[in-house]
Amino acid sequence: MSSRSKNASLFTLFLGFCAIVQAAPAPCSLPVQAVSTADSAVHHAASSAASTASSYTKSSTATSAKITSVARTSGSSCTFSGSDGAASASASKKSCATIVLSDVAVPSGTTLDLTGLRDGTEVIFEGTTTFGYDEWHGPLISVSGTDITVSGAEGHLINGDGSRWWDGKGSNGGKTKPKFFYAHGLTSSTIKGLSLKNSPVQVFSIDGSTDLTLDSITIDNSDGDSKGGHNTDAFDVGESTGILISGATVYNQDDCLAVNSGTNITFTGGYCSGGHGLSIGSVGGRDDNTVSDVTISSSKIVNSANGVRIKTISGATGTVKGVTYQDITLSNITDYGIVIEQDYKNGSPTGKPTTGVPITDLKLDGVSGSVASDASNIYILCGSGSCSDWTWTDVSVSGGKTSTKCEHIPSGASC
């Protein structure tokens, strides 16, 4: 092959390579001398290759303008961003060992679908994740898989912009509002260091999960205090085993924690403000109505309607057993410091307790603090014989009224 033909071929290959890597941070270029010394044959070949490269680049850009550095090979790290980042992440999730979500704008009525991830996948939220507006049930984000790690990079924010839906009615009426984050079907997994703001309604729905840790989660729905936020539960747990929630900071307008069913559940080191307290229930009326071996410890509940709360459904069946509240501090509680009742129906107390969901082996140890002057320190409403084997130690709630409506208080407790 002549040197002229060889140069032309090499030049053509080089420009073709540049087209393939056109998304790279630095542009492809040849030294000026190489271009200036090439003869007309090389220039002819270059023009042909450049035309091909231009066509490839336009086509590639049209289909993946919002995707940055996506490697689609096994074992790859993939970064997704922009308005089609959610769809691209969902389509590519099986081929990515690490998924980086950088300033993703999830379209309205769409779930950021990270279900069925390959084992061991790491998901990282970077920048600000936003969501388009639509009246639907959601969720806005859904994650499932085995040995999954979900985390937030420094400075990230997952912003639900819930004020677009808030109307003071929550999930009980008004606008249809999407739930925020489904952690369904996660096994041996961790969600850590996430910052979430202004959920339309409930934040984390934890369901059908086993050995899941949620660590250092921040939920800031404080804007909802004045803008109609309602039913903004932080962590709802159902049909799950081995759940650990540690170091959570929550500002919301409903339960900081609600364990509706499940076993071996731990909530520790939490700070809960503005909501309805640390709750068990409502228990009853579901497919799984068993709550057992729950420990809630070393947590503060401030500026909330309730502190410690357990509620069961009137007329339903189920079990609440082996629940421990330990080292819980209350401050400025407006309704009840401790409230345990077996009379809930359609989301409200009836004043008529039933016995189908017994509450047994309940331990309160070191629960103390203050409530507002018009609040009740402690309120217990049990059915006949359906609350038993309670042990209360160092329980001291003051500042409010002593309830005169307690019924069937088990030995070991006081009202």
JOUR-V182380 format. One record per backbone hydrogen bond with DSSP energy under -0.5 kcal/mol. NH is the residue of the N-H (numbers start at 1). CO is the residue of the C=O. E is the energy in kcal/mol with one decimal. If there is no record, write none. Layout:
[[NH & CO & E] [NH & CO & E]]
This chain:
[[6 & 2 & -2.7] [7 & 3 & -2.4] [8 & 4 & -2.1] [9 & 5 & -2.5] [10 & 6 & -2.6] [11 & 7 & -2.5] [12 & 8 & -2.2] [13 & 9 & -2.5] [14 & 10 & -2.3] [15 & 11 & -2.2] [16 & 12 & -2.1] [17 & 13 & -2.3] [18 & 14 & -2.2] [19 & 15 & -1.9] [20 & 16 & -1.6] [21 & 17 & -1.8] [22 & 19 & -1.2] [24 & 21 & -2.6] [34 & 31 & -0.6] [35 & 31 & -1.3] [36 & 32 & -2.7] [37 & 33 & -1.8] [38 & 35 & -0.9] [43 & 39 & -1.9] [44 & 40 & -2.4] [45 & 41 & -2.1] [46 & 42 & -2.8] [47 & 43 & -2.2] [48 & 44 & -1.8] [49 & 45 & -2.5] [50 & 46 & -2.9] [51 & 47 & -1.9] [52 & 48 & -1.8] [53 & 49 & -2.8] [54 & 50 & -2.6] [55 & 51 & -2.0] [56 & 52 & -2.3] [57 & 53 & -2.8] [58 & 54 & -2.4] [59 & 55 & -2.1] [60 & 56 & -3.1] [61 & 57 & -2.9] [62 & 58 & -2.1] [63 & 59 & -1.2] [64 & 60 & -1.4] [65 & 61 & -0.7] [67 & 64 & -1.5] [68 & 79 & -0.8] [69 & 67 & -0.5] [71 & 69 & -0.7] [71 & 77 & -0.7] [72 & 70 & -0.6] [76 & 73 & -1.4] [76 & 95 & -0.8] [78 & 98 & -3.3] [79 & 68 & -0.6] [79 & 69 & -0.5] [80 & 100 & -3.0] [81 & 66 & -1.1] [82 & 102 & -0.6] [82 & 103 & -1.3] [85 & 82 & -1.1] [88 & 84 & -2.2] [89 & 85 & -2.5] [90 & 86 & -2.3] [91 & 87 & -2.1] [92 & 88 & -1.9] [93 & 89 & -1.1] [95 & 92 & -2.0] [96 & 93 & -1.0] [97 & 76 & -2.6] [97 & 95 & -0.5] [98 & 76 & -1.6] [99 & 122 & -3.3] [100 & 78 & -3.3] [100 & 98 & -0.6] [101 & 99 & -0.6] [101 & 124 & -3.2] [102 & 80 & -2.9] [102 & 100 & -0.8] [103 & 101 & -0.7] [103 & 126 & -2.2] [105 & 82 & -1.9] [106 & 104 & -0.7] [106 & 130 & -2.9] [110 & 107 & -1.3] [112 & 140 & -3.0] [113 & 111 & -1.6] [114 & 112 & -0.9] [114 & 142 & -3.0] [117 & 114 & -0.5] [117 & 144 & -2.0] [118 & 93 & -0.5] [120 & 146 & -2.1] [121 & 118 & -1.6] [122 & 97 & -2.3] [123 & 149 & -3.4] [124 & 99 & -3.0] [125 & 151 & -2.5] [126 & 101 & -3.3] [126 & 124 & -0.5] [129 & 127 & -0.5] [129 & 157 & -2.8] [130 & 104 & -2.2] [130 & 128 & -0.5] [132 & 106 & -2.6] [136 & 134 & -1.0] [136 & 176 & -0.6] [139 & 179 & -0.6] [140 & 179 & -1.8] [141 & 180 & -2.0] [142 & 112 & -2.0] [143 & 182 & -2.4] [144 & 114 & -1.6] [145 & 185 & -1.6] [147 & 187 & -2.8] [149 & 121 & -2.1] [150 & 190 & -2.8] [151 & 123 & -2.6] [152 & 192 & -0.7] [153 & 125 & -3.0] [156 & 153 & -2.0] [157 & 127 & -2.3] [158 & 195 & -2.5] [159 & 129 & -2.4] [159 & 157 & -0.7] [160 & 158 & -0.7] [160 & 197 & -2.7] [161 & 197 & -0.5] [162 & 198 & -2.0] [164 & 161 & -1.7] [165 & 162 & -2.3] [166 & 162 & -1.8] [167 & 228 & -0.7] [168 & 228 & -2.3] [172 & 169 & -2.3] [173 & 170 & -0.6] [179 & 137 & -2.2] [180 & 202 & -2.3] [181 & 203 & -3.0] [182 & 141 & -2.9] [183 & 181 & -0.6] [183 & 205 & -3.0] [184 & 143 & -0.7] [184 & 182 & -0.5] [185 & 207 & -2.0] [187 & 145 & -2.4] [188 & 210 & -2.1] [189 & 211 & -1.0] [190 & 148 & -2.8] [191 & 213 & -3.0] [192 & 150 & -3.1] [193 & 215 & -2.5] [196 & 194 & -0.5] [196 & 218 & -3.1] [197 & 158 & -2.4] [198 & 220 & -1.8] [201 & 178 & -0.7] [203 & 233 & -3.2] [204 & 234 & -2.5] [205 & 181 & -2.5] [205 & 203 & -0.6] [206 & 204 & -0.6] [206 & 236 & -3.3] [207 & 183 & -1.2] [207 & 205 & -0.7] [208 & 238 & -1.3] [210 & 186 & -2.5] [211 & 241 & -2.4] [212 & 242 & -1.1] [213 & 189 & -2.3] [214 & 244 & -3.2] [215 & 191 & -2.4] [215 & 213 & -0.5] [216 & 246 & -2.4] [218 & 194 & -2.8] [219 & 217 & -0.5] [219 & 249 & -3.0] [220 & 196 & -2.7] [220 & 218 & -0.5] [221 & 219 & -0.7] [221 & 251 & -2.9] [224 & 221 & -1.9] [225 & 222 & -1.7] [226 & 223 & -1.1] [227 & 223 & -0.9] [228 & 224 & -0.8] [229 & 224 & -1.8] [231 & 253 & -0.7] [233 & 231 & -0.6] [234 & 255 & -2.5] [235 & 256 & -0.8] [236 & 204 & -2.7] [237 & 235 & -0.5] [237 & 258 & -2.8] [238 & 206 & -2.7] [240 & 261 & -0.5] [241 & 209 & -2.3] [242 & 263 & -1.6] [243 & 264 & -1.2] [244 & 212 & -2.5] [245 & 266 & -2.9] [246 & 214 & -2.5] [246 & 244 & -0.5] [247 & 268 & -2.0] [249 & 217 & -2.6] [250 & 271 & -3.0] [251 & 219 & -2.4] [252 & 273 & -2.1] [256 & 277 & -2.4] [257 & 277 & -1.2] [258 & 235 & -2.5] [259 & 279 & -1.7] [260 & 237 & -2.7] [260 & 258 & -0.9] [261 & 237 & -1.2] [262 & 290 & -2.9] [263 & 240 & -2.0] [264 & 292 & -1.3] [265 & 293 & -1.5] [266 & 243 & -3.0] [267 & 295 & -2.6] [268 & 245 & -2.6] [269 & 297 & -1.3] [270 & 297 & -0.5] [271 & 248 & -2.3] [272 & 300 & -2.8] [273 & 250 & -2.4] [274 & 302 & -1.5] [276 & 254 & -1.7] [278 & 307 & -2.3] [279 & 257 & -2.8] [279 & 277 & -0.7] [280 & 309 & -2.1] [281 & 259 & -2.0] [281 & 279 & -0.5] [283 & 311 & -1.6] [289 & 287 & -0.5] [291 & 319 & -2.8] [292 & 262 & -2.1] [293 & 321 & -1.4] [294 & 322 & -1.5] [295 & 265 & -2.6] [296 & 324 & -3.0] [297 & 267 & -2.7] [297 & 295 & -0.5] [298 & 326 & -1.7] [299 & 327 & -1.2] [300 & 270 & -2.3] [301 & 329 & -2.9] [302 & 272 & -2.9] [303 & 331 & -1.8] [305 & 275 & -3.2] [307 & 336 & -1.4] [308 & 337 & -2.3] [309 & 278 & -2.0] [310 & 339 & -2.3] [311 & 280 & -2.5] [312 & 341 & -1.9] [313 & 283 & -2.8] [314 & 344 & -4.2] [316 & 313 & -1.6] [318 & 356 & -1.8] [319 & 289 & -2.4] [320 & 358 & -2.2] [321 & 291 & -2.6] [322 & 360 & -1.4] [323 & 361 & -0.6] [324 & 294 & -2.8] [325 & 363 & -2.8] [326 & 296 & -2.7] [326 & 324 & -0.5] [327 & 365 & -2.7] [328 & 366 & -1.2] [329 & 299 & -2.3] [330 & 368 & -2.6] [331 & 301 & -1.9] [333 & 370 & -1.0] [334 & 304 & -2.4] [335 & 305 & -2.3] [336 & 305 & -1.7] [337 & 376 & -2.1] [338 & 377 & -1.4] [339 & 308 & -2.6] [340 & 379 & -2.5] [341 & 310 & -2.4] [342 & 381 & -2.0] [344 & 312 & -2.2] [345 & 348 & -2.6] [348 & 345 & -1.5] [350 & 343 & -1.5] [353 & 351 & -0.5] [354 & 342 & -2.3] [358 & 318 & -0.7] [359 & 386 & -2.6] [360 & 320 & -2.7] [360 & 358 & -0.6] [361 & 388 & -1.2] [362 & 389 & -0.5] [363 & 323 & -2.8] [363 & 361 & -0.5] [364 & 391 & -2.3] [365 & 325 & -2.9] [366 & 393 & -2.6] [368 & 328 & -2.5] [368 & 366 & -0.7] [369 & 396 & -1.8] [370 & 330 & -1.4] [371 & 398 & -2.3] [372 & 333 & -3.3] [375 & 372 & -1.8] [376 & 335 & -3.2] [377 & 401 & -2.7] [379 & 338 & -2.6] [381 & 340 & -3.0] [382 & 407 & -2.1] [386 & 383 & -1.3] [388 & 359 & -1.7] [390 & 411 & -0.7] [391 & 362 & -2.9] [392 & 412 & -0.9] [393 & 364 & -3.3] [396 & 367 & -2.7] [396 & 394 & -0.6] [398 & 369 & -2.1] [401 & 375 & -3.7] [403 & 378 & -0.7] [403 & 401 & -0.6] [407 & 380 & -2.0] [413 & 410 & -1.6]]
